[in-house]
Amino acid sequence: MFDFDLLVIGSGPSGQRAAVQAAKLGKRVALCENNARLGGVCMNTGTIPSKTFREAVLHLTGLRQRQFYGQSYHVKENVTIADLIQHCDHVLKTQGEVVRDQLRRNGITVLRGLGRFTGPNEVQVQGEGGDSLVSASFIVLATGTTAAHPPDVEVDGQIVITSDNMFGLHALPRTMTVVGAGVIGVEYASMFAALGVKVTLVDKRHRLLDFVDSEIAESLSYQLRDMGATLRLGEEVAKVQVEASRAVATLKSGKKIASDVLLYSVGRVGTSDSLQLDKAGLEADGRGRIAVDSHFRTKVPHIYAVGDLIGFPALASTSSEQGRLAACHAFGLTAAAMPELLPYGIYSVPEISMVGRHEEELTAAGVPYETGIARYREIVRGVMMGDDSGLLKLLFHRETRQLLGVHIIGTGATELVHIGQAVIAFGGTIDYFIGNVFNYPTFAECYKVAALDGYNKVGRSEGAAALEQGPVA
């Protein structure tokens, strides 16, 4: 007999979902969390704080209203880091209570402390009140990741920082260098640029976000520069030093960039060092990640790993689903596999979202496609919201008109993308958008405008003949 049917280590989206799913199946479940606040990296340093920070930036700077009231308009003059963190604290407190209540309602035992293996089925929990030893038939590892940085660079949390200690800043910097133009780097670079901070973004790649549709990435680059950011693309940092309370980044090209704060955003590594994986017959790779099969099982069959700890796609949304599927498999419940069609959201300023394939992929695959574009400045809702730079792009098969991809930059992009996701998932065509009615005025109207734009591009006679035959999946 074991103490629990399932023990989950980590209370982020994947850990929560695994625990709740097992509890719904009537199993005895425990969840181990070392942080003071439940919710894992997602709640403490990652998704929720950063996205809340973004909303606070947009509100307090009045960025969305500047089309109406002028470029100097601010809701609050002299925005401070305390203003931004106050907004975040309120959201985190509320969501923390939601998570705690969810676990309580489902009868899940919460173990406070650091969990580490002492055997394949045994975990020692080291907490403030002492150590305890618990055992379980199945174990799910959901410990997430921590920010990476070069080992020779000291992160002090004030001058040289990572996204994990972003919210420990005492003051809003006047200048900032962001090293690494991945998703996190671009998000924070754009937020601080919107605050009026002079941001320099450095990355050895020659374009931003190389997995994003090139037209969308170019639009983001333009808007970052328009906010005053400097992009040093194709450049690599050779060393970082702190001189006279400022960070000085020396590039391999010989350039030097001095700033009040330097943010390292060069990827993340799995939080697996403290688990004592060898005691369970497991090991992690060089980035702390754990290998799993299609059911999220490790090489030890009763131990599963989910979420950012296993690497790509490392999204809160997919992590949550991985946790559910792992629990289902452990207890023999048949569940649908993780879908291949995943929406992506980048919470930069402006935000970006996409689903399906982009132009470069379709070109490489030799697919005859066409595009349809709707610009926010042509949509009443866009004008009302003060967003004249957003756009929605549809990619569809030229012959069948099947929708292949949706790419959006602008207000509400991460919400709007789900309409396209549903149509792609069901094999639909752009005829759906042409033949249906959308609420007016809404951003959803972009789909109809973009579909009509694409329809016009394939030619009047060709398009008319196709429409007479009806939608083709």
N, C-alpha and C positions, 0 to 999 in steps of 0.2 A: 504493500500500500504506500502511495505517495501522499504528501500533504495536499497537493493540488493536481487537478487534471491538466491545467495549463498555467505556466508562469511566463509572464511577459516582462522583459527588461527594457524599459523606455516607455514614456507616456506621450510621445508625439502622435500624429495622425495615424501612423501604421500600428503603433502599439495599442492605442485606444481602440481602434477598430477590431483588432484581433481579440482583445480582451472582451469587448462587448459582444462580438459574434459568438464566442465560446460560451459566454454567460447566457445568451439567448437559447443556446442548445442545452441548457441545464447543467453545465459543467462548473466545477469548483475552480475559480480563477483568481489568481493574484497578479498584481502589477507592481513592479519595483521601479522607483524613481528616486534619483539622487538630488535633483534640483528642488529648491524650496517651492517653486511653482510648478504645478502639473502642466503638461502640454508639450514637453520636450523642446528641442531647438526651434520648432515651428512657432511655439508660443513665447519663448524666452528671448531669443536673439535673431530669429529668422523671419519667416513669412509674415506673421501677424504684426510684429513691431515695425518691420520695414514698410509694409503696405499702409499701416496706420500713420507712420511718419510721413509718407507721401501725401496722404489725404490732408494732414495738418499743414504741410507745405503749401499745397494748392489752395487751401482755404485762407490761411493767414497772409499769404502773399497777394491774394486777389488775382492770381495769374489768369484765371478763366474769364474775369470781367474786364481785362485790359482793352479788349476790342471796343468796349463801350465807354470806358472812363479814362483811357489813356495809359501809356506804358508806365507812368510813375505811380499808378493806383496801387494801394495796399489796404487790406482790411485792417492790419495792425502794423504800425510803423515800428522799426527796430525789433523784429522778431528775434527772440532768444531761444537758446537750446532748451531752456526750462519750459517755454511755451509749447514746444514740440513734444517734449517728453511727457508733459502733463496730459496731453491728448492721448498718447500711447498708454500711459499708466491706467487711464480710465477703461480703455478697451481691454487691456490685458487682465485687469481685475475682474471685469465682467465675464470674459471668456473663461478665465480660470475657474470661476464659480460654476459655469456651465459644465465644464469637464468634470469637476469634482462631483457635481450632482448626478451626472450621467453614470459615473462609476458607482456611486452609492446606490442609485436606483436599481442597478443591475446586480447588486450583491457582490461586487468585486472587491477583494481585499487589497488595500494599498499598503505596500511596504516601503517605508522611507529609508533610503540609504543607497550605498553603492553596491551593486550586485556583481559577483564574480564567481566563476565556476570553481568547485572543489571536486567535481566528478561529472560524468555525463548527464546525470539527472539531479545533481545537487548544486545549489547556489548559496553562497554566503552573502548575507546582506549586512553591510557595515554602516550603521547609522549612529546618530548622536546618542541614542539610548542604549548602545551596545550592539553586539553582533548577534545575528540569528542565522540558523541554517534551515533552509527550506528545500523540499524536493518536489518534482513534478513529472508527470508522465510525458508531457510535451513542453518544450521551451521555445519561445519566440524572441529573437534578438531584434530590438528596434531602437538602438542607441543613437542613431543619427550620425552627424558629422560635426567637425570643428573646422574653423578657417585655417588654411595653410599659409605659411610664410617661410621665407628662407631661414635656415637654422642660424645663420650668422647675423641676423637682424633682430634686435631687441624690440619687442612690442611693449611700449610703456602705457598704452591706453589713452594718451593725451596728445603726443606729437606723432608717434607711429602707432597706427591702430589697424585692426581688422574689423570686419562687420560684426564679429562677436562682442566687441567692446565699444561699438559705435555709441551706445546710449550711456556710456560713462563719461562722455565729453563734458567738460565744465563750462565751455563757452563755444559759441558759433565762430568758426575760423573765418578770417578774411580771405585766405588762399588755401587751396587744397590740391594735392597731387594724388591721383588715383592710378595705381599700378595694376593693370589688368582690365581689359575691356570685355569681360564676359558679362553674363546677365547681371550679376550682383554689382559689378563695377560700373556698368552703364546705368543701372537704376540709381545708385547713390550719386554718381557724377551728375546726372540730370537733376536730381532733387536739390543738391547743393547749388548747382548753377541757377536753378529757379529761385533760390533764396538770395541770389546776388553774390555768392561766393565765387571768386575767380578760380575756376577749376581747370586743371590740366590733366587730360586722360592719356595714359601711355600704354601702348600695346605693341608687341612685335608683329602682330598680323597687320595686313595692309587695308583691312576694312572692318567695320564693326559687325559683330554677330554674324559670322559666315554661314550659319545655318538658317538665317532669315532671308526671305526673298530680297534680292538686291535692290529693288526699287524702294522697298520699305526701309531697308538699312540706310540707303542714301538720304531718304527723307529725314530719318532720325539724326544723321550726321549734320545735315543742314540746320535742323532746329536746335541741336546742341550748340552749334557755332553761333546761331542767332541769339542764344541766351548768354553768350560770352565765353563759352568753354573753348579751350584750346585742345585740339586732337593731335597727339604725337603718335601717329600710326607708323608701323614699320620701324619702331624704335624699341630698344631693350635696355632695361635698367641694369647697370653694372654693379653699383653699390649704393647704399643709403647710409648717411651719417646724420647725426644731430649736432648742429653747430649753433650756438647762441640761441638756444630754445626754438630752433627751426629745423625742419627736416630738409636735407639737401640730397636730391637724387641725381647721381651722375650716370648719364646714359653712355652706352658703348660708343656712340658717335662723338662723344666728348662734350655734349651739351650738359649743363647743370640746371636743375630746377629746384628752387628754394620755395618752401611753403610752410604755413603755420602747422598744417596737419598733412600727413601722408597716409593714405588708406591702401593697405595691401589687399588686393582682391584677385588672388592667383589660384583659385580653386579651393576645394575642401577635401578633408581626409576623414575616413571613417573613425568613429569613436569606439575603437575595439581594444586598445592597449590595456585597459583596466579589467577586461573580462576574464583574463587568464584562460584564453581559448584552448591552450595546450592541455589543460586539465580535462577538457571535454573531447579531445581528439580533433580539434579544429585549428586552422591558422588563417591569417588574413594576408592580403597581398601587400605590395609596397605602399599603397595608399590607404591601408587600413580597412579595405573592403572585403566582404566575405562572399565566396562563390555559392550560388544556389542553382537548383534546376528549375524547370518550368512551373513547379508547384511551390517554389520558394523554400525547398528543403536543402539543407546543407548536406555535406557528405555523411554526417551523422543523422540518420533518418528521422529521429524524433526531435531534432533541433532545426528550427526554421529561422530565416533572416529576411527582414523586409525593410522597405523605406530607403532612405539615402545611404544606409549602411551597405547596400548591395550595388550602388552606383546608378547608372542611367536607368530611367529618365530623371530620378531625384526630384520629383514634384510632390507637393503635399497631397494633391488630388490622387495621383497614382499610388503614392505610399499608402494612403488610406485603403484603397482597393486591394493592394497587396496583402495588407494585414488581414482583411476579411477573407480573402482566398486561402491564405495560409491556415487560418483557423478552421475553415470549412474542410480543407484537405486533411488536416490532422485528425478530425473526428468523423471522417467518412461521408461528409455531406457533399453531394455533387453540386458544383457551381460552375458558371460560365467562366471561360478563361479571360485573362486581361485583354481587352480589345486592342487592335493594332492602331486604330484611329484615335489619336490623342490630341486634344487642344493644348496649345502652349500660350502662356501669358507672360509678358515682360512688363513689369510695372515701372517703366521709365516715365519721364515726362517729355513727350506724350507716351501713352501706353501703346503696346503692340500686342497683337494676338494673331494666331494662325492655326489652321488645321488643314490636313491634306498635303498635297505636293506643291512645290514652288517651281518657278519657271526654269531654273537651271536643271532640276531633276527631270522635268518633262522633255527639255531639249536634249539632254544626254540620252534619254530613253527613246528618242525618236517619236514621241507622241505628238500628233497634229493637234495643237491646242490653240485656243484664242483667249483673249482677255476681255473682261468688261470692268469698267472703272466708274465709281461714283465718288465725287469729291464733296466733302462736308460743306464747302462754301456754296454748293448747289442745293443743299438740303436745308429746309427751313429750320429743322431742329439744330443743325450745326450753327446756323447764324444766331439762333436764340441763345445757344450755349457759348458763343464767342469763340468757336473753334473753326477757323477758316483754312487750316492746313491738313486736316485729317482726310483720309481716303480709305475706301474699301475696294479691294480688287478680287474679282472672281476669275478662276482659271477653269476652262471647260473644254471638252473634246469637240473639235470643230465639226466632226461628222455626226456624232450621236447627241451632242450638247450635254453629255453627262458632266456634272460638276466634279472637278478634280481637286480644287484647292480654294481656300479663302484666306486672304491676307489683309489685315486691317492695322492702321495706325491712327490714333486719335481718341477722343473722349469715348468711353464706354466700349472700347475694342474688346476687352476680355469678356464682356457680357454678350456683345453682339455676335461673336464668333459661333456661339452655340446653335444659332439658326442654321448656319452653313454646315456645321458638324452633323446635324440631324439629316439634312438633305443628302450629304455625301454618304452617310452610314446606310441609308436606305436606297442608294443607287439612283438618286434623283437627278433631274436635269435642270437647266436654268429656266425651262418652261414653267416650273413651279412658281418661281418668283414673278414671271411675266403674267401668269394667269390668276394670281391670288391678290387679295387686298390686304394692305398693311395699314395699321393705325397711322393717323396723320395729325400732328407732325411727330415723327419718331426717327431715330437713327436707323431702325429696321427698314425704312423706306429705301435706304441705300441699296439693298438687295435688288429691288425692282429696277432702280435706275441703272445699276451696274449690269443687270441681265439684259435690259434693253440696249445698252451700249454695246454689249457683246453680240447681241442679235443683229444689230445694224452692221457690225464688222464682218459677219460671215456672208453678207450679201442679201439683198432684198428677196430675190427669186429663190435662192437656196434656202434661206430661212423660212420663207412662206411655205415652200413645198414641205419642208420638214415639219412645220407646225400643223399642216393639214393632216399629216400622218399620225399626229399625236405624240406625246412624250415617249422618248426612247430611253430605257434604263441602261 
